[in-house]
Amino acid sequence: MTADARPAAPALTERQEARRRRILHASAQLASRGGFEAVQMREVAEAAGVALGTLYRYFPSKIHLLVATMQDQLQHLHTTLRKRPPAGEDAAQRVAETLMRAFRALQREPHLADAMVRALTFADRSVSPEVDTVSRLTTAIILDAMGLEHPTPEQLSAVRVIEHTWHSALITWLSGRASIAQVKIDIETVCRLIDLTAESGRETEPGRG
């Protein structure tokens, strides 16, 4: 069964949601202080005030937990961006500004960023639903910046390439192989794909070409 075909998980009660929030907060706090290695399930359970068995019912592994932490961070970013959207003149500029804002937010918490990216890198098929959610959130953030509700296949392809580049740039920065300036150049360069897909769409409109 594919991720899209899986039955939806039952909605959490208010108490369960509050417990989940405490777990994610504890995970982020531990990762912020000590990175990937600092996030140990027993320590997370203690910090969140839940039994270890309860923690495992919510998150079967440390990888599940850290990918869910990244999902939570992206949801917070998405909310912030909707309240204060990018101000670029065109779609490419707005997406580049959005991704650099996301990057700078991660830059302020480098240990947390490293822990979340390592979890995404280590994730196997059992974590596919959570990884897919991270990808969908990233796509939604980019499409919001573009101002698109109904992207074409070409535009979605460009978004995927932009996502891959952003993720790769984050990895190279975390490993000390790229400066912030280089990351900005790479992001701005790949965002030009948006202009190319827009031009392609205009060329294929009826009555054009």
Contacts in CASP RR format, 6 or more apart in sequence:
PFRMAT RR
TARGET T0000
AUTHOR 0000-0000-0000
METHOD contacts of the structure
MODEL  1
MTADARPAAPALTERQEARRRRILHASAQLASRGGFEAVQMREVAEAAGV
ALGTLYRYFPSKIHLLVATMQDQLQHLHTTLRKRPPAGEDAAQRVAETLM
RAFRALQREPHLADAMVRALTFADRSVSPEVDTVSRLTTAIILDAMGLEH
PTPEQLSAVRVIEHTWHSALITWLSGRASIAQVKIDIETVCRLIDLTAES
GRETEPGRG
3 128 0 8 1.000
3 129 0 8 1.000
3 132 0 8 1.000
6 129 0 8 1.000
12 20 0 8 1.000
19 48 0 8 1.000
19 50 0 8 1.000
19 54 0 8 1.000
19 58 0 8 1.000
20 58 0 8 1.000
22 48 0 8 1.000
22 49 0 8 1.000
22 50 0 8 1.000
23 44 0 8 1.000
23 45 0 8 1.000
23 48 0 8 1.000
23 50 0 8 1.000
23 55 0 8 1.000
23 58 0 8 1.000
23 59 0 8 1.000
23 65 0 8 1.000
24 65 0 8 1.000
24 68 0 8 1.000
24 69 0 8 1.000
24 72 0 8 1.000
25 48 0 8 1.000
26 44 0 8 1.000
26 47 0 8 1.000
26 48 0 8 1.000
26 49 0 8 1.000
27 39 0 8 1.000
27 44 0 8 1.000
27 65 0 8 1.000
27 66 0 8 1.000
27 68 0 8 1.000
27 69 0 8 1.000
28 69 0 8 1.000
28 72 0 8 1.000
28 73 0 8 1.000
28 112 0 8 1.000
29 47 0 8 1.000
30 38 0 8 1.000
30 39 0 8 1.000
30 40 0 8 1.000
30 43 0 8 1.000
30 44 0 8 1.000
30 47 0 8 1.000
31 38 0 8 1.000
31 39 0 8 1.000
31 66 0 8 1.000
31 69 0 8 1.000
31 111 0 8 1.000
31 112 0 8 1.000
31 115 0 8 1.000
31 116 0 8 1.000
32 109 0 8 1.000
32 111 0 8 1.000
32 112 0 8 1.000
33 111 0 8 1.000
34 111 0 8 1.000
34 115 0 8 1.000
35 111 0 8 1.000
35 112 0 8 1.000
35 114 0 8 1.000
35 115 0 8 1.000
36 66 0 8 1.000
36 114 0 8 1.000
36 115 0 8 1.000
36 118 0 8 1.000
36 119 0 8 1.000
38 111 0 8 1.000
38 115 0 8 1.000
39 62 0 8 1.000
39 65 0 8 1.000
39 66 0 8 1.000
39 115 0 8 1.000
40 62 0 8 1.000
41 52 0 8 1.000
41 55 0 8 1.000
41 56 0 8 1.000
41 62 0 8 1.000
41 65 0 8 1.000
42 52 0 8 1.000
44 55 0 8 1.000
44 65 0 8 1.000
45 51 0 8 1.000
45 52 0 8 1.000
45 53 0 8 1.000
45 54 0 8 1.000
45 55 0 8 1.000
48 55 0 8 1.000
55 65 0 8 1.000
59 65 0 8 1.000
59 68 0 8 1.000
60 126 0 8 1.000
61 126 0 8 1.000
61 127 0 8 1.000
62 119 0 8 1.000
63 119 0 8 1.000
63 122 0 8 1.000
63 123 0 8 1.000
63 124 0 8 1.000
63 127 0 8 1.000
64 126 0 8 1.000
64 127 0 8 1.000
64 130 0 8 1.000
65 119 0 8 1.000
66 115 0 8 1.000
66 116 0 8 1.000
66 118 0 8 1.000
66 119 0 8 1.000
67 116 0 8 1.000
67 119 0 8 1.000
67 120 0 8 1.000
67 123 0 8 1.000
67 127 0 8 1.000
67 130 0 8 1.000
67 131 0 8 1.000
67 134 0 8 1.000
68 130 0 8 1.000
69 112 0 8 1.000
69 115 0 8 1.000
69 116 0 8 1.000
69 119 0 8 1.000
70 116 0 8 1.000
70 119 0 8 1.000
70 120 0 8 1.000
70 134 0 8 1.000
71 130 0 8 1.000
71 133 0 8 1.000
71 134 0 8 1.000
71 137 0 8 1.000
73 105 0 8 1.000
73 112 0 8 1.000
73 116 0 8 1.000
74 102 0 8 1.000
74 134 0 8 1.000
74 137 0 8 1.000
74 138 0 8 1.000
74 141 0 8 1.000
75 137 0 8 1.000
77 101 0 8 1.000
77 102 0 8 1.000
77 105 0 8 1.000
77 141 0 8 1.000
78 137 0 8 1.000
78 140 0 8 1.000
78 141 0 8 1.000
78 144 0 8 1.000
81 98 0 8 1.000
81 101 0 8 1.000
81 141 0 8 1.000
81 144 0 8 1.000
81 145 0 8 1.000
82 144 0 8 1.000
85 94 0 8 1.000
85 144 0 8 1.000
85 145 0 8 1.000
86 93 0 8 1.000
86 94 0 8 1.000
86 95 0 8 1.000
86 97 0 8 1.000
86 98 0 8 1.000
86 101 0 8 1.000
86 145 0 8 1.000
87 94 0 8 1.000
87 97 0 8 1.000
88 94 0 8 1.000
88 97 0 8 1.000
90 195 0 8 1.000
91 145 0 8 1.000
91 146 0 8 1.000
91 147 0 8 1.000
91 148 0 8 1.000
91 194 0 8 1.000
91 195 0 8 1.000
91 198 0 8 1.000
92 188 0 8 1.000
92 191 0 8 1.000
92 192 0 8 1.000
92 193 0 8 1.000
92 194 0 8 1.000
92 195 0 8 1.000
93 191 0 8 1.000
94 145 0 8 1.000
94 146 0 8 1.000
94 147 0 8 1.000
95 142 0 8 1.000
95 145 0 8 1.000
95 146 0 8 1.000
95 162 0 8 1.000
95 191 0 8 1.000
95 194 0 8 1.000
96 184 0 8 1.000
96 187 0 8 1.000
96 188 0 8 1.000
96 191 0 8 1.000
97 145 0 8 1.000
98 141 0 8 1.000
98 142 0 8 1.000
98 144 0 8 1.000
98 145 0 8 1.000
99 142 0 8 1.000
99 162 0 8 1.000
99 166 0 8 1.000
99 187 0 8 1.000
99 191 0 8 1.000
100 183 0 8 1.000
100 184 0 8 1.000
100 187 0 8 1.000
102 141 0 8 1.000
102 166 0 8 1.000
103 166 0 8 1.000
103 169 0 8 1.000
103 170 0 8 1.000
103 173 0 8 1.000
103 180 0 8 1.000
103 183 0 8 1.000
103 187 0 8 1.000
106 112 0 8 1.000
106 113 0 8 1.000
106 170 0 8 1.000
107 113 0 8 1.000
107 173 0 8 1.000
107 180 0 8 1.000
110 174 0 8 1.000
113 170 0 8 1.000
113 174 0 8 1.000
114 174 0 8 1.000
117 167 0 8 1.000
117 170 0 8 1.000
117 171 0 8 1.000
117 174 0 8 1.000
120 131 0 8 1.000
120 134 0 8 1.000
120 167 0 8 1.000
121 171 0 8 1.000
123 130 0 8 1.000
123 131 0 8 1.000
135 163 0 8 1.000
138 163 0 8 1.000
138 166 0 8 1.000
139 156 0 8 1.000
139 159 0 8 1.000
139 160 0 8 1.000
139 163 0 8 1.000
142 159 0 8 1.000
142 162 0 8 1.000
142 163 0 8 1.000
143 149 0 8 1.000
143 151 0 8 1.000
143 159 0 8 1.000
146 155 0 8 1.000
146 159 0 8 1.000
146 194 0 8 1.000
148 155 0 8 1.000
151 159 0 8 1.000
152 197 0 8 1.000
152 201 0 8 1.000
154 197 0 8 1.000
154 200 0 8 1.000
154 201 0 8 1.000
155 194 0 8 1.000
155 197 0 8 1.000
155 198 0 8 1.000
157 197 0 8 1.000
158 193 0 8 1.000
158 194 0 8 1.000
158 196 0 8 1.000
158 197 0 8 1.000
161 190 0 8 1.000
161 193 0 8 1.000
162 190 0 8 1.000
162 191 0 8 1.000
162 193 0 8 1.000
162 194 0 8 1.000
165 186 0 8 1.000
165 187 0 8 1.000
165 190 0 8 1.000
166 187 0 8 1.000
166 190 0 8 1.000
169 178 0 8 1.000
169 183 0 8 1.000
169 186 0 8 1.000
169 187 0 8 1.000
170 183 0 8 1.000
172 178 0 8 1.000
172 183 0 8 1.000
173 179 0 8 1.000
173 180 0 8 1.000
173 183 0 8 1.000
178 186 0 8 1.000
202 208 0 8 1.000
203 209 0 8 1.000
END
